[in-house]
Amino acid sequence: MRFESTEQYVATDELKMAVNAAITLQKPLLIKGEPGTGKTMLAEQVAQSLGRKIISWNIKSTTKAQQGLYEYDAVSRLRDSQLGDDRVHDVANYIVKGKLWEAFESDGEAPVLLIDEIDKADIEFPNDLLHEIDKMEFYVYETKETVKAVQRPIVVITSNNEKELPDAFLRRCFFHYISFPDKQTMTDIVNVHYPNLKQELLKEALEVFFEVREVTGIKKKPSTSELLDWIRLLVAEDMDADALKNRDKASAIPPLHGALLKNEQDVQLLEKLAFMARRELA
Amino acid sequence: MLIGFFFHLKESGLPVSITEFLALNQAMKAGVVGWTVDEFYQLSRTCLVKDEALYDRFDRAFGSYMEGVEAVTEETFKDIPEDWLAKQAEKFLTEEDKAKIEALGGLDKLMETFRERMKEQNERHQGGNKWIGTAGTSPFGAYGYNPEGIRIGQDKSRHRKAVKVWDKRQFFNLDKDVELGTRNIKVALRKLRKFAREGAEEELDLDDTIRSTARNAGYLDIKMVPERHNAVKVLMLFDIGGSMDDHIRTCEELFSAAHNEFKHLEFFYFHNYIYEFLWKDNNRRHNDRISTLDLMHKYGPDYKVIFVGDATMSPYEIAYPGGSVEHWNKEPGSVWMERMKEVYKNLVWLNPQPEQYWDTIPSCQMAKELVDDRMFPLTVAGIDNAIKALRKKV
């Protein structure tokens, strides 16, 4: 049972090792990295590559840890009691299972549980899940039962670094930082997504892409997902590799830059650089 | 062997814990990786390091542990025969490097200087630009950037492909020296939270539901209330520039923590002390100002005001008209502070200057008196006390 790169996803050796270590030792794997480096995608691919079910829990700023376990729907129960429904006698009928419970209960092989963007939640959120993630069990007060994982799910947690996570939580996780792919890895990634792309166009596009990323002072560096969007546009517009290649210093703005640069100031910055380069040439 | 490694990491300032160390051992036992050093490097990093900002520190610690760079002392090199060093140098230098050495006066000259330095130097050295050691820009040593350098304690050029993965130190710009993050500041700030219900009605109001159901002759009458939100309103005024440059890091941390913690947060800048206007953007401070009177009208008395400044200036800047260093102020800063206090009952001053110096700075004492002693040091404990003062009902 080992995780490997799939047809849609290129994983570096380090990443594979981290995932496999987490699976073997049944510890949660915390993934951080620049936006667009495929953090969320990883969990889906782990599930696919191992043939497991994926259960994703997307965290918002209002998400409470309890919601991942279960919620007690008191209102329905009250209403049912008025209408004389027989279900009302069993409190268990009104317990709504959360994602964690779902993952614990899942029969067959252990599923992959994705806790996406854990840093979005309240600062105490990770602390509230310590015991549940560690022991893979929790207690339901309403029915006085303990829910225990049949099999420990493979837990993948992603974070965008908006908030720092508590130490006690970090100690229980394995950690991997997805660093920005180098040119070779990037070529592999694009090839996986657009297998029929002309290699020449790809080479030029990557050249431009890494150039833009290296411009000092840029606010939002384009990432993998932006590159993929941009290449899709280039292909759709039937752009030629020469069009990318023949741009001299005077036109520092890549064609169809809207897909690469999401920030008005960044576009202005590039325009300014192009203007200065033109003036130097003149 | 691993115990030594663990302690080495701890000594290098990595916050590794026993739980994590046991996990690493477990993983080794479970055969997650093979027995190559590269794989061990990856595995130990995954298990032990939980912050990419610490990757570089880990790389360095790992490198020094694995290669015994620590063992490189002057003793090691005292009796090195010249031809051996020359060979070593040749082995590691490219044609290009060698050409540059010629520029320095040739290999012989370099060797000579090396021996001289060796005599001058009597302890192991790291960093710097003259002594022999690691991580400097002296031509002697390793991990440095001098193209003419002789590498000691590093077996391959770090600028070439064959370099070991931890020797690449690709995470070095992520390292942060501050151990304290914004987390503890946030934990302190959150005590200021004041919950109020506003917005869409989403939660069941149990008490009201029971009451109205009873009134409704037992028929269920559900009452909902809006969810509780943090409704505290905070106005932060930062001293900027001049003597505050020393404290910029702490202020940034405070600012980013506050920014995440409070929904209703407004911030403005001032220079040294508060006068008739403030500004929001330091680049446009002369064009885009808000008058302090407007500020007091716009943000009501329910705002809690936090001044952040070192209050280190000439006393004239507080007490006299025209005392400001930047412009002619008609009224002294103290008058403006009195006006602020009139409007905002909950007002504190956070001072990044260590508390024990306050008494020795006259302006600091004046500023403290002007805020009725509600001046607190900009430390976690100080923030705690400041929040307590802000929560007091007045």
Interface residues (C-beta under 8 A of the other chain):
Chain A: D13 E14 M17 A18 N20 A21 A22 T24 L25 K27 L30 K32 T62 A74 V75 L78 R79 S81 Q82 I123 E162 K163 E164 P166 D167 L170 R171 R172 C173 F174 F175 H176 Y177 S179
Chain B: P15 S17 T19 E20 A23 Q26 A27 A30 V32 V33 E39 Q42 L43 T46 C47 V49 K50 D51 E52 Y55 Q170 F171 G181 T182 R183 K186 V187 R190 L204 L206 T209 Y219 L220 I222 E227 N260
